């Protein structure tokens, strides 16, 4: 059984205020940000924004690092 899931990873961020604006979809019912990966840049109305990768709490990652809490 794979136990390396986002919800127990050091890089998982479910607390940031902007997580509330992530739409809930069937594939990602418990979204949050992966802070391990650098933000992607998106252009929106002539402005550039950095956007962290959105992951689900139960997704697996090969770069998992256990949270020390």
N, C-alpha and C positions, 0 to 999 in steps of 0.2 A: 504494500500500500504506500502510495506517495504521500509524504507528510510535509513536503516543502511547498507550502501554499502562501500566497500573498498575505493573508491575515495574520500569520505568525512571523513575518519577515521584518527585519530592521528597516527596510526601505519603504514599507507600506505606510501610506498616509490616508487615513479616513477622517481625520479631524479638521482639515483645512476648510474654511468657510465655503470655498468654491465647489467642494464636493457636493453640496446641496443642489447645485445647478446642473449636475450630470443627469441626463435622462435615464430612468430605470427601464431597461429592456430585458427581454427574456434571457438573453445570453449573458448578461451582466446584472443580476439582481442586487448585488452588494458592491457597488462601484467604489473605487478610490484611486489614488494616484500612486504610481511607481516612481519613487524619488531616485532610484538607481540610474535610470536612463535620463539622458539630457532632454530638455523640452524640445518639441518640434516647433517650428516657426510657421504661423499661419498669418495670412493677410486678410484683414477684415476692415472694410470701409477706409482704405488707404492707411491703415495702421498695422504694424507688425506686433504679434503677441506670441509669447512662449507658452506652449501648452504641454503639460506633463502627460505621459502615456496613461490612459485610463485602463485599469485592470479590475477584475472581479476578485473578491476576497478568497475564493476557492480555486483560483487559477494556479498553475504550477509554473515555476521559472527555474532555469538552469543556473541563475546567478543568485539564488536564494541565500540570505545570510540570516541566521537565527537572531531574533530580538533578544537582547540581554535583560529585559525587564522581568 
